């Protein structure tokens, strides 16, 4: 593979004519990188077609126009604060050019005819025209003009000049797409597509951008495919068992598995029994019973004579898992977290190391130095999006040939599965286990807060426990804390000793005690932040109020709603929203009211808002994509997935002519590491 041919594209932008250190810093800020390829991939947001000439009499206020006019007169300012005004006409009417700064006197002399481009207002004025050129020299006037995203101090002419040099640096490359696909889609070559978009002579067709979007998506799908193959080919060991521990656990649990649970467990068992390592994502909607599936998977490892561990992102959730295992699992288990110290910590560590404790539960404390296992065969990571990839790999590395099962209770949209979890095998656990009640969801403006408080009081009088979740005011924990404490103070006047408080800034023991008091019925109304989102199981809680619900992602609202509906009583979720609600926010809340299907909610929320907040973190769209938008290019994404799978089946080592060209594509989009990792050593 002649990767050296791409070196000019990976040179720093200071290699381009006219780009010095100061300009390079500004450009890097706008481009998101400091290489020539970063400039080439910085596509225009839109284009201005300046080829069509307008008449002054037909120009609409706010319209960007190109006028061919005669200069009539110039009115110079009497004071420094006044503008220079230039009167012009094209025979159909009169207009005025206004300059508050430098006045291009050489171009605008009375009696000359000029081409003017700019935005005209309702007074027939154009303030600081974008372009001025002699009418007899139209080549000096742009025909189709790019509108790039910029930053303070950076202007379009900076990019236009540098782009001209960058485009000339694109080397000759073989085509990596199938000829039949190119013909069917009407796509130009990679280089031609960049020339058309970055230095257009006519308005570019959307087809051109689709070509480059597909390049990026295909590179991503091939990289994911290579990572999947690496996962499948990693040596592992078969884990099988006779099922006696599972049978005892199900007897203690008291319910049969649902059909979806059986299907998912069958997929996991097939992976565990295979002579390769498992890397599987288990999606379980709120209340679908994924924790039971994980416990049964861990017991399979124990039946095989090995150990298993489950790592949770918070101690609350880890302790919830520990309580569940202690109640239904017939083998010893132990918790390791930051609050486990002294003799208890020493006992737990010794049990992990000598194998006398076959199941470990913990937080990130499990991956710390000094934590060793006799034979860790299965690592389960719960709510995996809250961990970094390195933490996930570190737990798996605690065993020689550990299988890895990652879980999330946040349904992931199909598009995100393809783009961000594509290296994993995926199991989807739908439905609810026996005994779970439907939850009635209603929406209420904040102006009805008093009515909602009355409803909460009635629910408490009927014996219900009630959650009251306060809004995420901002990314600042301090401001979130202020919001929850203010609500606690306002409700304490009415509910007094019935009130409890739980938030992330409390000492762990204090927060655990508050939740324990709530579960025991000592308090009946728990004012909380999103610390209750996972790991809190209170069957007597049948009402949840979520304040300023429009500030939360739908997936997180769905998670919070799942805190109720766990007992016998009819359950309710009340969403309080700001009276001045946007139409998009209204649609999102209506969707939550209509359905409890987390997978439908995730897909619809993705379409309404993009990738932001889908996993409870404040993101803006899908990170890492420059030319493609997986949200709107979903059809291309699926096409790229099929293309990548077919190619890697025929040519797994990418040795064919097309495979060698694909390696260039991978390097262009910084995906070559996936190939090197698969084929190293």
Secondary structure by P-SEA (a helix, b strand, c coil): ccccccccccccccccccccaaaaaaaaaaaccccaaaaaaccccccccccbbbbcccccccccccccccccbbbbbccccbbbbbbbbcccbbbbbbbccccccccccccbbbbbbccccccccccccccccccccccccccbbbbccccccccaaaaaaaaaaaaaacccccccccaaaaaaaccccaaaaaaaaacccccccaaaaaaaaaaaaaaaaaaaaaaaaaaaacbbbbbbccaaaaaaaaaaacccccaaaaaaaaaaaaaaacccccbbbbbbccccaaaaaaaaaaaaaaaacbbbbbbbccaaaaaaaaaaaaccccbbbbbbccccccaaaaaaaaaaaaccccbbbbcccccccccccccccbbbbcccccccaaaaaaaaacccbbbbbbbbcccccaaaaaccccccbbbbbccccccbbbbbbbbbcccaaaaaaaaaaaaaaabbbbbbbbccccccaaaaaaaaaaaaaaacccccccbbbbcccccaaaaaaaaaaaaaccccccccccccccccccccccbbbbcccccccaaaaaaaaacccccccbbbbbbbbbccccaaaaaaaaaaaccccaaaaaaaaaaaccccccccccccccccccccccccaaaaaaaaaaaaaaaaaaccccccaaaaaaaaaaaaaccaaaaaaaacc
